[in-house]
Amino acid sequence: MNNKTSETKMLPLFKILPAINFNFAVIFLLIVSVTSATGSTAFFDNNADLYGALASNLRLMLIYLTLSQFAVYCFCSYSQNYRLLIPVGMFWLMLMGSIEFYGMVNQIAIDEDYRWFFLYLGISNLAYGAMFIASSKAAYQDAK
């Protein structure tokens, strides 16, 4: 009986941690995007091998990705349905390989921090989306 009580007390903690992490990830994405757009190298070293038209490509890409993530965030918050975060998380994870390919095609070194950043964003989206799906299934089972 005591074990069941501790499970019910821990369940809200496991629900709130992915939510806090996801909200932090969206805010962090916004901060990183704005900081990078101003030309700062605080998060990514974009100026090492980039020149000409390539100099702004990664910064512009990050702004577009931020706008997309924010649109998904607003939609999910409005609809109270976070299932869409699963494909968005998969997209962030696929960007890890895409950024590597971009560097190879353009023969430039891409900052390693991009991959870690995309990994964090992908896992954050996946974790929150999966937590929402799991809690929805649990609520459905309880209603039966």
C-alpha positions as CSV (number, residue, x, y, z in Angstrom):
1,M,0.0,0.0,0.0
2,N,2.8,2.4,0.9
3,N,4.5,1.7,-2.5
4,K,1.4,2.7,-4.4
5,T,1.2,6.0,-2.4
6,S,4.8,6.8,-3.4
7,E,4.1,6.0,-7.0
8,T,1.2,8.5,-7.1
9,K,3.3,11.2,-5.5
10,M,6.1,10.7,-8.0
11,L,3.8,10.6,-11.1
12,P,3.3,14.4,-11.1
13,L,7.0,14.9,-10.9
14,F,7.6,12.8,-14.0
15,K,4.9,14.8,-15.8
16,I,6.2,18.2,-14.9
17,L,9.9,17.6,-15.6
18,P,9.5,17.1,-19.4
19,A,7.1,20.1,-19.4
20,I,9.7,22.3,-17.7
21,N,12.5,21.0,-19.9
22,F,10.4,21.6,-23.1
23,N,9.5,25.1,-22.2
24,F,13.1,25.8,-21.3
25,A,14.2,24.4,-24.7
26,V,11.8,26.7,-26.6
27,I,13.1,29.7,-24.6
28,F,16.7,28.6,-25.1
29,L,16.1,28.2,-28.8
30,L,14.7,31.7,-29.0
31,I,17.7,33.1,-27.1
32,V,20.2,31.2,-29.2
33,S,18.5,32.3,-32.4
34,V,18.4,36.0,-31.5
35,T,22.0,35.9,-30.3
36,S,23.3,34.2,-33.4
37,A,21.3,36.5,-35.7
38,T,23.1,39.4,-34.2
39,G,26.4,37.9,-35.3
40,S,27.5,36.8,-31.8
41,T,29.6,33.7,-31.5
42,A,28.4,33.1,-27.9
43,F,26.8,29.8,-28.9
44,F,28.1,28.9,-32.3
45,D,31.3,29.7,-34.1
46,N,29.7,30.7,-37.4
47,N,32.5,33.1,-38.5
48,A,35.4,30.7,-38.7
49,D,35.1,29.3,-42.2
50,L,32.0,31.1,-43.5
51,Y,32.3,33.9,-46.0
52,G,30.0,35.6,-48.6
53,A,26.5,34.2,-48.9
54,L,27.3,31.3,-46.6
55,A,27.9,33.7,-43.7
56,S,24.2,34.3,-43.1
57,N,22.8,30.9,-44.2
58,L,23.1,29.2,-40.8
59,R,21.8,32.2,-38.9
60,L,18.8,32.6,-41.3
61,M,18.2,28.8,-41.0
62,L,18.1,29.1,-37.3
63,I,15.6,31.9,-37.4
64,Y,13.3,30.0,-39.7
65,L,13.6,26.9,-37.4
66,T,12.8,29.1,-34.4
67,L,9.7,30.5,-36.0
68,S,8.6,27.0,-36.9
69,Q,9.2,25.7,-33.4
70,F,7.4,28.7,-31.9
71,A,4.4,28.1,-34.3
72,V,4.2,24.5,-33.2
73,Y,4.5,25.5,-29.6
74,C,1.6,28.0,-29.9
75,F,-0.6,25.5,-31.8
76,C,0.1,22.8,-29.2
77,S,-0.6,25.1,-26.3
78,Y,-3.8,26.4,-27.9
79,S,-5.1,23.0,-28.8
80,Q,-3.8,21.3,-25.6
81,N,-2.6,18.5,-27.8
82,Y,1.2,17.9,-27.8
83,R,1.3,14.9,-30.1
84,L,2.7,17.0,-32.9
85,L,5.9,17.3,-30.9
86,I,6.9,13.8,-31.8
87,P,7.5,14.5,-35.5
88,V,9.0,17.9,-34.6
89,G,11.4,16.1,-32.3
90,M,12.3,13.6,-35.1
91,F,12.9,16.6,-37.4
92,W,15.3,18.2,-34.9
93,L,17.2,14.9,-34.7
94,M,17.4,14.6,-38.5
95,L,18.9,18.1,-38.6
96,M,22.0,16.7,-36.9
97,G,22.8,14.7,-40.1
98,S,21.5,17.4,-42.4
99,I,23.9,20.0,-40.9
100,E,26.8,17.6,-41.4
101,F,25.8,17.1,-45.0
102,Y,25.5,20.9,-45.5
103,G,29.0,21.4,-44.3
104,M,30.3,18.6,-46.5
105,V,28.6,20.0,-49.6
106,N,29.8,23.5,-49.0
107,Q,33.3,22.3,-47.8
108,I,33.1,24.2,-44.6
109,A,33.5,23.1,-41.0
110,I,30.3,23.3,-39.0
111,D,30.5,24.0,-35.3
112,E,30.0,20.8,-33.3
113,D,27.7,22.6,-31.0
114,Y,24.9,22.6,-33.6
115,R,24.6,18.9,-33.4
116,W,24.4,19.0,-29.6
117,F,21.9,21.8,-29.8
118,F,19.7,19.9,-32.2
119,L,20.0,16.7,-30.1
120,Y,18.8,18.6,-27.0
121,L,15.9,20.2,-28.9
122,G,14.9,16.8,-30.5
123,I,14.9,14.9,-27.2
124,S,13.0,17.7,-25.4
125,N,10.3,17.6,-28.1
126,L,10.1,13.8,-28.1
127,A,10.1,13.5,-24.3
128,Y,7.2,16.0,-23.9
129,G,5.2,14.6,-26.8
130,A,5.7,11.0,-25.5
131,M,4.8,12.1,-22.0
132,F,1.6,13.7,-23.3
133,I,0.7,10.5,-25.3
134,A,1.4,8.3,-22.3
135,S,-0.7,10.4,-19.9
136,S,-3.5,10.6,-22.5
137,K,-3.5,6.8,-22.8
138,A,-3.5,6.5,-19.0
139,A,-6.4,8.9,-18.7
140,Y,-8.3,7.0,-21.4
141,Q,-7.7,3.7,-19.5
142,D,-8.8,5.2,-16.3
143,A,-12.0,6.5,-18.0
144,K,-12.8,2.9,-19.1
